Amino acid sequence: MSSYEEEFRELSYPDAPKIVVRPPGPNSLKILERQSELETKALIYPKVFRFAIESAKGATIKDVDGNYYVDWIAGIAVLNVGHNNPYVAKYVRQQMDRYWHWMSEVPTEFRIKALEKIHSILPQGLRGNAKILTTVTGADACEAAVSIARWVSGKNGIIAFDGAYHGVHLGAVMLTAKKSLLKYSGMPLINVLRAPYPYPYRCPFKVENEIECAYRSLEFIEHLIKDPYSGAGEIAGILFEPIQGEGGYIVPPKEFVKGLREIADKYGILLIADEVQTGVGRTGRWWAVEHFGVTPDIMCISKAIGNGIPISFVAYRKDLDEKLEEMFHLGTYRANPLGLAAATGVIEYIESRKLLDRTLLLGEHALRRFKELEEKYEFIGDVRGVGFMIGIEIVKDKRSREPDPSKADAIRRELFTRGVLMHTCGHYGNVLRFMAPLVITREHLDKGIDVFEEVIKIFK
Ligand SMILES: Cc1ncc(COP(=O)(O)O)c(C=O)c1O
């Protein structure tokens, strides 16, 4: 492991998981009840994770009743360097003492430092050959990325995938594939074409061989682009998640991502990688595209880059910049100085603590342990992932592979009462996902997996 293990130990509450009152305890309940009087009923997380948070450190959270939890959610793949990371906090505090906000484009020294840092970690091919546009949220970055592709190419069509999640702003939601979210938005799909994502466990073409599945998907995409009667119109870009997040922590075969690059090159289409969830070390590389040896033309960055302070970026090939004009994209809070300070701290911390290699190693260890459970239990259909992005797919039985979202939810709730926070995802909501902060200690990781195993036994 790394020589920083002692430091990582000090980042978290040592006692987690420790439950002193079955959650929700009385203090949490009071706050939850008041929240439901004051806030919209359209919330989901306080109904699943029935607690109120007092404070959080590293990979652990303390609730207002004195319970300690091991956090495998990290604010949905946001807190890669952990809650309250002191190194990042120092930068944010320094910035807070100087200046918070004025006009979102006017520079500070810190802004330049943050931008230089981000440029320095871009994937090969974009590094030294990119420009950056600042945005606020993940959806904002995805919308801006798509606008760049459309504006620069002068074409409208975007190919996006089933299982995709790119946010729920009215532009981004058209790119997101979830039926209910599209329904709530009331937006029709405009100039978005949906292609099948090669989901090895549930290949949409019903082929078992995952490489064959990837080729079928690529053939379909090529058909959309080249057949004048495909109905696709003119395609500006292909927007994809290199590993699907909300869709179920789906790792596509290498051939797929390489094939997307080839198709984009062949037809002069811009390849847009949404690294909002996969980026900033989550998979043990700065960017998931690096696992595939592929460079996108445009890349969306958010979540972990601010470690909880909302900020996002679009990085794109330098030559695309020629066509962009003033006011191409706007937003009062773009490039918030506190977010830029956080981004600088996050990158320096991951680099100096060698967190990428550690994430790969610890991720392999976690994957191995989850895979042992897959072998033992009939209702664990598939375990997959890279780094700290691991999906555990819960099914009725291995033969039918029928999704079992209620069991996944029941497991998540039982884990919660035992002090382990885990969230679900997937087309059917039946995939439990491991996305802990990268600074979790080996002890907290193993304790969490021990609790996971105890819970799995109950549901046998
Ligand atoms: C891959 C991906 N893209 C975009 C988004 C949207 O980000 P935000 O919720 O910040 O708008 C998400 C959020 O989960 C995501 O996972």
PDBQT file of the ligand as one rigid body, heavy atoms in Angstrom, charges set to zero:
ROOT
HETATM    1  C1  LIG A 501     -22.173  10.425 -16.141  1.00  0.00    +0.000 C 
HETATM    2  C2  LIG A 501     -22.954  11.585 -15.596  1.00  0.00    +0.000 A 
HETATM    3  N1  LIG A 501     -23.139  12.673 -16.360  1.00  0.00    +0.000 NA
HETATM    4  C3  LIG A 501     -23.821  13.737 -15.923  1.00  0.00    +0.000 A 
HETATM    5  C4  LIG A 501     -24.375  13.754 -14.671  1.00  0.00    +0.000 A 
HETATM    6  C5  LIG A 501     -25.154  14.949 -14.208  1.00  0.00    +0.000 C 
HETATM    7  O1  LIG A 501     -24.463  15.648 -13.252  1.00  0.00    +0.000 OA
HETATM    8  P1  LIG A 501     -25.240  16.685 -12.310  1.00  0.00    +0.000 P 
HETATM    9  O2  LIG A 501     -26.097  15.870 -11.406  1.00  0.00    +0.000 OA
HETATM   10  O3  LIG A 501     -24.144  17.412 -11.584  1.00  0.00    +0.000 OA
HETATM   11  O4  LIG A 501     -26.006  17.576 -13.200  1.00  0.00    +0.000 OA
HETATM   12  C6  LIG A 501     -24.205  12.644 -13.836  1.00  0.00    +0.000 A 
HETATM   13  C7  LIG A 501     -24.787  12.618 -12.486  1.00  0.00    +0.000 C 
HETATM   14  O5  LIG A 501     -24.877  11.624 -11.815  1.00  0.00    +0.000 OA
HETATM   15  C8  LIG A 501     -23.481  11.520 -14.306  1.00  0.00    +0.000 A 
HETATM   16  O6  LIG A 501     -23.307  10.435 -13.569  1.00  0.00    +0.000 OA
ENDROOT
TORSDOF 0
